[in-house]
Protein backbone atom coordinates (compact mmCIF):
# COMPACT_ATOMS: atom_id res chain seq x y z
CA UNK A 1 0.00 0.00 0.00
CA UNK A 2 1.29 3.45 -0.93
CA UNK A 3 1.52 6.07 1.82
CA UNK A 4 -0.59 8.37 -0.36
CA UNK A 5 -3.45 5.92 -0.75
CA UNK A 6 -6.43 6.84 1.37
CA UNK A 7 -10.20 7.23 1.40
CA UNK A 8 -11.94 10.35 2.70
CA UNK A 9 -15.63 10.10 3.63
CA UNK A 10 -16.96 13.50 2.62
CA UNK A 11 -19.72 15.05 4.72
CA UNK A 12 -23.05 14.20 3.06
CA UNK A 13 -21.15 13.26 -0.07
CA UNK A 14 -19.11 10.52 -1.75
CA UNK A 15 -16.00 8.58 -0.83
CA UNK A 16 -13.02 10.55 -2.12
CA UNK A 17 -10.33 8.06 -3.09
CA UNK A 18 -6.78 9.34 -3.38
CA UNK A 19 -3.43 7.87 -4.43
CA UNK A 20 -4.33 5.54 -7.30
CA UNK A 21 -6.10 2.83 -5.31
CA UNK A 22 -6.96 0.02 -7.78
CA UNK A 23 -10.69 -0.52 -8.32
CA UNK A 24 -11.70 -4.16 -8.80
CA UNK A 25 -14.84 -6.22 -9.29
CA UNK A 26 -15.34 -8.81 -6.54
CA UNK A 27 -17.86 -11.43 -7.61
CA UNK A 28 -18.88 -14.21 -5.21
CA UNK A 29 -18.84 -17.71 -6.67
CA UNK A 30 -21.52 -20.17 -5.64
CA UNK A 31 -21.91 -23.95 -5.65
CA UNK A 32 -24.66 -25.60 -7.70
CA UNK A 33 -26.90 -25.55 -4.64
CA UNK A 34 -26.43 -21.80 -4.14
CA UNK A 35 -23.84 -21.80 -1.36
CA UNK A 36 -21.15 -19.09 -1.54
CA UNK A 37 -17.68 -20.59 -1.91
CA UNK A 38 -15.07 -17.99 -2.76
CA UNK A 39 -14.41 -14.83 -4.78
CA UNK A 40 -13.61 -14.06 -8.40
CA UNK A 41 -11.56 -10.86 -8.64
CA UNK A 42 -11.49 -9.12 -12.00
CA UNK A 43 -10.62 -5.67 -13.31
CA UNK A 44 -13.17 -3.09 -12.27
CA UNK A 45 -14.26 0.12 -13.99
CA UNK A 46 -11.42 2.29 -15.23
CA UNK A 47 -10.58 4.85 -12.58
CA UNK A 48 -8.32 7.90 -12.43
CA UNK A 49 -5.63 8.40 -9.80
CA UNK A 50 -8.21 10.26 -7.70
CA UNK A 51 -11.90 9.44 -7.96
CA UNK A 52 -15.20 9.67 -6.09
CA UNK A 53 -17.39 6.66 -5.26
CA UNK A 54 -21.12 6.86 -4.57
CA UNK A 55 -22.25 6.26 -1.01
CA UNK A 56 -25.85 7.54 -1.18
CA UNK A 57 -26.99 4.66 -3.39
CA UNK A 58 -28.58 6.94 -5.97
CA UNK A 59 -25.90 7.50 -8.60
CA UNK A 60 -26.73 6.56 -12.18
CA UNK A 61 -23.03 5.90 -12.76
CA UNK A 62 -22.27 3.43 -9.95
CA UNK A 63 -19.84 2.82 -8.44
CA UNK A 64 -18.84 6.41 -9.21
CA UNK A 65 -20.57 9.47 -7.80
CA UNK A 66 -22.65 11.60 -10.17
CA UNK A 67 -23.79 14.23 -7.67
CA UNK A 68 -27.14 12.60 -6.85
CA UNK A 69 -26.37 12.81 -3.12
CA UNK A 70 -27.06 16.56 -3.28
CA UNK A 71 -30.49 16.05 -4.87
CA UNK A 72 -32.05 13.30 -2.75
CA UNK A 73 -32.86 12.76 0.91
CA UNK A 74 -30.62 10.25 2.64
CA UNK A 75 -29.09 9.91 6.08
CA UNK A 76 -25.32 10.31 5.94
CA UNK A 77 -24.82 10.26 9.72
CA UNK A 78 -21.59 8.61 10.84
CA UNK A 79 -22.50 5.88 13.33
CA UNK A 80 -19.47 3.62 12.99
CA UNK A 81 -18.90 1.45 16.08
CA UNK A 82 -15.76 1.42 18.18
CA UNK A 83 -12.69 -0.81 17.80
CA UNK A 84 -13.10 -4.44 16.80
CA UNK A 85 -11.42 -5.75 19.95
CA UNK A 86 -13.94 -3.92 22.14
CA UNK A 87 -16.93 -5.43 20.37
CA UNK A 88 -15.95 -8.92 19.19
CA UNK A 89 -16.91 -12.03 21.13
CA UNK A 90 -15.07 -15.32 21.31
CA UNK A 91 -16.60 -18.22 19.42
CA UNK A 92 -13.90 -20.65 20.44
CA UNK A 93 -10.64 -20.47 22.36
CA UNK A 94 -9.04 -23.48 20.72
CA UNK A 95 -6.75 -23.34 17.70
CA UNK A 96 -7.80 -21.38 15.79
CA UNK A 97 -9.04 -18.86 18.33
CA UNK A 98 -12.08 -17.36 16.59
CA UNK A 99 -13.72 -13.99 17.22
CA UNK A 100 -16.89 -12.49 15.75
CA UNK A 101 -18.39 -9.00 15.66
CA UNK A 102 -21.88 -9.45 14.18
CA UNK A 103 -22.49 -5.69 14.19
CA UNK A 104 -20.25 -5.10 11.16
CA UNK A 105 -21.29 -8.18 9.16
CA UNK A 106 -22.02 -7.38 5.48
CA UNK A 107 -24.16 -10.55 5.18
CA UNK A 108 -22.43 -11.88 2.08
CA UNK A 109 -22.74 -15.45 3.35
CA UNK A 110 -19.19 -16.79 3.01
CA UNK A 111 -19.42 -18.06 6.59
CA UNK A 112 -22.13 -20.62 5.80
CA UNK A 113 -22.25 -23.84 3.82
CA UNK A 114 -24.89 -26.34 2.75
CA UNK A 115 -24.66 -28.32 5.99
CA UNK A 116 -22.52 -26.26 8.36
CA UNK A 117 -21.27 -22.78 9.25
CA UNK A 118 -18.49 -21.05 11.17
CA UNK A 119 -20.39 -21.27 14.47
CA UNK A 120 -20.73 -25.05 14.24
CA UNK A 121 -17.21 -25.58 12.95
CA UNK A 122 -15.66 -23.40 15.67
CA UNK A 123 -15.97 -26.27 18.14
CA UNK A 124 -14.89 -29.02 15.75
CA UNK A 125 -11.41 -27.83 14.86
CA UNK A 126 -9.65 -30.86 16.30
CA UNK A 127 -10.54 -32.35 12.91
CA UNK A 128 -7.98 -30.96 10.43
CA UNK A 129 -10.47 -30.84 7.53
CA UNK A 130 -12.99 -28.88 9.57
CA UNK A 131 -10.23 -26.58 10.80
CA UNK A 132 -9.21 -25.85 7.21
CA UNK A 133 -12.86 -25.27 6.25
CA UNK A 134 -13.51 -22.77 9.03
CA UNK A 135 -10.27 -20.89 8.28
CA UNK A 136 -11.27 -20.62 4.61
CA UNK A 137 -14.70 -19.28 5.54
CA UNK A 138 -13.20 -16.67 7.86
CA UNK A 139 -10.61 -15.53 5.32
CA UNK A 140 -13.36 -15.05 2.72
CA UNK A 141 -15.33 -12.76 5.07
CA UNK A 142 -14.99 -9.33 3.40
CA UNK A 143 -16.01 -7.21 6.39
CA UNK A 144 -13.55 -8.73 8.84
CA UNK A 145 -16.47 -9.45 11.20
CA UNK A 146 -14.87 -12.89 11.62
CA UNK A 147 -11.20 -13.23 12.51
CA UNK A 148 -8.94 -15.94 13.86
CA UNK A 149 -5.63 -16.40 15.60
CA UNK A 150 -3.25 -19.36 15.60
CA UNK A 151 -1.14 -19.98 18.69
CA UNK A 152 -2.09 -16.55 19.97
CA UNK A 153 -1.06 -14.70 16.82
CA UNK A 154 -3.74 -12.99 14.72
CA UNK A 155 -3.72 -14.23 11.14
CA UNK A 156 -5.18 -12.24 8.25
CA UNK A 157 -5.43 -13.15 4.55
CA UNK A 158 -2.84 -11.64 2.24
CA UNK A 159 -4.94 -9.29 0.10
CA UNK A 160 -3.54 -6.44 -2.03
CA UNK A 161 -4.49 -2.84 -1.33
CA UNK A 162 -7.61 -2.39 -3.46
CA UNK A 163 -11.25 -1.39 -3.40
CA UNK A 164 -13.50 -4.22 -4.55
CA UNK A 165 -17.01 -3.52 -5.80
CA UNK A 166 -19.32 -6.35 -4.72
CA UNK A 167 -22.41 -6.69 -6.96
CA UNK A 168 -25.52 -5.44 -5.11
CA UNK A 169 -23.27 -5.05 -2.09
CA UNK A 170 -20.66 -2.88 -0.37
CA UNK A 171 -17.21 -1.64 -1.22
CA UNK A 172 -14.56 -4.05 0.03
CA UNK A 173 -11.47 -2.14 1.18
CA UNK A 174 -8.37 -4.24 1.78
CA UNK A 175 -4.82 -4.18 3.13
CA UNK A 176 -5.28 -1.39 5.65
CA UNK A 177 -6.05 1.52 3.33
CA UNK A 178 -6.75 4.43 5.74
CA UNK A 179 -10.34 5.66 5.85
CA UNK A 180 -10.98 9.15 7.21
CA UNK A 181 -14.49 9.54 8.58
CA UNK A 182 -16.70 12.53 7.80
CA UNK A 183 -16.18 13.52 11.44
CA UNK A 184 -12.48 14.09 10.74
CA UNK A 185 -11.02 11.19 12.71
CA UNK A 186 -9.99 7.86 11.23
CA UNK A 187 -11.73 4.54 11.18
CA UNK A 188 -9.82 1.75 12.87
CA UNK A 189 -7.28 0.60 10.28
CA UNK A 190 -7.87 -3.06 9.50
CA UNK A 191 -6.86 -5.62 6.89
CA UNK A 192 -10.40 -5.65 5.47
CA UNK A 193 -13.53 -3.58 5.93
CA UNK A 194 -16.73 -3.10 3.95
CA UNK A 195 -18.09 0.38 3.28
CA UNK A 196 -21.77 1.11 2.64
CA UNK A 197 -22.69 2.22 -0.88
CA UNK A 198 -26.47 1.75 -0.76
CA UNK A 199 -27.04 4.73 1.53
CA UNK A 200 -29.01 2.73 4.09
CA UNK A 201 -26.53 1.35 6.62
CA UNK A 202 -27.06 2.26 10.26
CA UNK A 203 -23.32 2.15 10.97
CA UNK A 204 -21.99 4.38 8.16
CA UNK A 205 -19.51 4.46 6.70
CA UNK A 206 -19.41 0.71 7.40
CA UNK A 207 -21.84 -1.74 5.82
CA UNK A 208 -24.42 -3.51 8.00
CA UNK A 209 -26.11 -5.56 5.28
CA UNK A 210 -29.00 -3.16 4.59
CA UNK A 211 -28.23 -3.34 0.85
CA UNK A 212 -30.04 -6.69 0.78
CA UNK A 213 -33.30 -4.92 1.60
CA UNK A 214 -32.67 -2.14 -0.91
CA UNK A 215 -31.01 -3.92 -3.83
CA UNK A 216 -31.76 -7.60 -3.16
CA UNK A 217 -29.14 -10.34 -3.15
CA UNK A 218 -26.40 -11.14 -5.62
CA UNK A 219 -27.42 -13.55 -8.36
CA UNK A 220 -25.53 -16.84 -7.85
CA UNK A 221 -22.74 -17.58 -10.30
CA UNK A 222 -21.72 -21.24 -10.36
CA UNK A 223 -18.05 -22.03 -9.89
C-alpha positions in Angstrom: 0.0 0.0 0.0 1.3 3.4 -0.9 1.5 6.1 1.8 -0.6 8.4 -0.4 -3.4 5.9 -0.8 -6.4 6.8 1.4 -10.2 7.2 1.4 -11.9 10.3 2.7 -15.6 10.1 3.6 -17.0 13.5 2.6 -19.7 15.1 4.7 -23.0 14.2 3.1 -21.2 13.3 -0.1 -19.1 10.5 -1.8 -16.0 8.6 -0.8 -13.0 10.5 -2.1 -10.3 8.1 -3.1 -6.8 9.3 -3.4 -3.4 7.9 -4.4 -4.3 5.5 -7.3 -6.1 2.8 -5.3 -7.0 0.0 -7.8 -10.7 -0.5 -8.3 -11.7 -4.2 -8.8 -14.8 -6.2 -9.3 -15.3 -8.8 -6.5 -17.9 -11.4 -7.6 -18.9 -14.2 -5.2 -18.8 -17.7 -6.7 -21.5 -20.2 -5.6 -21.9 -23.9 -5.7 -24.7 -25.6 -7.7 -26.9 -25.5 -4.6 -26.4 -21.8 -4.1 -23.8 -21.8 -1.4 -21.1 -19.1 -1.5 -17.7 -20.6 -1.9 -15.1 -18.0 -2.8 -14.4 -14.8 -4.8 -13.6 -14.1 -8.4 -11.6 -10.9 -8.6 -11.5 -9.1 -12.0 -10.6 -5.7 -13.3 -13.2 -3.1 -12.3 -14.3 0.1 -14.0 -11.4 2.3 -15.2 -10.6 4.9 -12.6 -8.3 7.9 -12.4 -5.6 8.4 -9.8 -8.2 10.3 -7.7 -11.9 9.4 -8.0 -15.2 9.7 -6.1 -17.4 6.7 -5.3 -21.1 6.9 -4.6 -22.3 6.3 -1.0 -25.9 7.5 -1.2 -27.0 4.7 -3.4 -28.6 6.9 -6.0 -25.9 7.5 -8.6 -26.7 6.6 -12.2 -23.0 5.9 -12.8 -22.3 3.4 -9.9 -19.8 2.8 -8.4 -18.8 6.4 -9.2 -20.6 9.5 -7.8 -22.7 11.6 -10.2 -23.8 14.2 -7.7 -27.1 12.6 -6.8 -26.4 12.8 -3.1 -27.1 16.6 -3.3 -30.5 16.0 -4.9 -32.0 13.3 -2.7 -32.9 12.8 0.9 -30.6 10.2 2.6 -29.1 9.9 6.1 -25.3 10.3 5.9 -24.8 10.3 9.7 -21.6 8.6 10.8 -22.5 5.9 13.3 -19.5 3.6 13.0 -18.9 1.4 16.1 -15.8 1.4 18.2 -12.7 -0.8 17.8 -13.1 -4.4 16.8 -11.4 -5.8 19.9 -13.9 -3.9 22.1 -16.9 -5.4 20.4 -16.0 -8.9 19.2 -16.9 -12.0 21.1 -15.1 -15.3 21.3 -16.6 -18.2 19.4 -13.9 -20.7 20.4 -10.6 -20.5 22.4 -9.0 -23.5 20.7 -6.7 -23.3 17.7 -7.8 -21.4 15.8 -9.0 -18.9 18.3 -12.1 -17.4 16.6 -13.7 -14.0 17.2 -16.9 -12.5 15.7 -18.4 -9.0 15.7 -21.9 -9.4 14.2 -22.5 -5.7 14.2 -20.3 -5.1 11.2 -21.3 -8.2 9.2 -22.0 -7.4 5.5 -24.2 -10.6 5.2 -22.4 -11.9 2.1 -22.7 -15.5 3.4 -19.2 -16.8 3.0 -19.4 -18.1 6.6 -22.1 -20.6 5.8 -22.3 -23.8 3.8 -24.9 -26.3 2.7 -24.7 -28.3 6.0 -22.5 -26.3 8.4 -21.3 -22.8 9.3 -18.5 -21.1 11.2 -20.4 -21.3 14.5 -20.7 -25.0 14.2 -17.2 -25.6 13.0 -15.7 -23.4 15.7 -16.0 -26.3 18.1 -14.9 -29.0 15.7 -11.4 -27.8 14.9 -9.7 -30.9 16.3 -10.5 -32.3 12.9 -8.0 -31.0 10.4 -10.5 -30.8 7.5 -13.0 -28.9 9.6 -10.2 -26.6 10.8 -9.2 -25.8 7.2 -12.9 -25.3 6.3 -13.5 -22.8 9.0 -10.3 -20.9 8.3 -11.3 -20.6 4.6 -14.7 -19.3 5.5 -13.2 -16.7 7.9 -10.6 -15.5 5.3 -13.4 -15.0 2.7 -15.3 -12.8 5.1 -15.0 -9.3 3.4 -16.0 -7.2 6.4 -13.6 -8.7 8.8 -16.5 -9.5 11.2 -14.9 -12.9 11.6 -11.2 -13.2 12.5 -8.9 -15.9 13.9 -5.6 -16.4 15.6 -3.2 -19.4 15.6 -1.1 -20.0 18.7 -2.1 -16.5 20.0 -1.1 -14.7 16.8 -3.7 -13.0 14.7 -3.7 -14.2 11.1 -5.2 -12.2 8.2 -5.4 -13.2 4.5 -2.8 -11.6 2.2 -4.9 -9.3 0.1 -3.5 -6.4 -2.0 -4.5 -2.8 -1.3 -7.6 -2.4 -3.5 -11.2 -1.4 -3.4 -13.5 -4.2 -4.6 -17.0 -3.5 -5.8 -19.3 -6.4 -4.7 -22.4 -6.7 -7.0 -25.5 -5.4 -5.1 -23.3 -5.0 -2.1 -20.7 -2.9 -0.4 -17.2 -1.6 -1.2 -14.6 -4.1 0.0 -11.5 -2.1 1.2 -8.4 -4.2 1.8 -4.8 -4.2 3.1 -5.3 -1.4 5.6 -6.1 1.5 3.3 -6.8 4.4 5.7 -10.3 5.7 5.9 -11.0 9.2 7.2 -14.5 9.5 8.6 -16.7 12.5 7.8 -16.2 13.5 11.4 -12.5 14.1 10.7 -11.0 11.2 12.7 -10.0 7.9 11.2 -11.7 4.5 11.2 -9.8 1.8 12.9 -7.3 0.6 10.3 -7.9 -3.1 9.5 -6.9 -5.6 6.9 -10.4 -5.7 5.5 -13.5 -3.6 5.9 -16.7 -3.1 3.9 -18.1 0.4 3.3 -21.8 1.1 2.6 -22.7 2.2 -0.9 -26.5 1.7 -0.8 -27.0 4.7 1.5 -29.0 2.7 4.1 -26.5 1.4 6.6 -27.1 2.3 10.3 -23.3 2.2 11.0 -22.0 4.4 8.2 -19.5 4.5 6.7 -19.4 0.7 7.4 -21.8 -1.7 5.8 -24.4 -3.5 8.0 -26.1 -5.6 5.3 -29.0 -3.2 4.6 -28.2 -3.3 0.9 -30.0 -6.7 0.8 -33.3 -4.9 1.6 -32.7 -2.1 -0.9 -31.0 -3.9 -3.8 -31.8 -7.6 -3.2 -29.1 -10.3 -3.1 -26.4 -11.1 -5.6 -27.4 -13.5 -8.4 -25.5 -16.8 -7.9 -22.7 -17.6 -10.3 -21.7 -21.2 -10.4 -18.0 -22.0 -9.9 
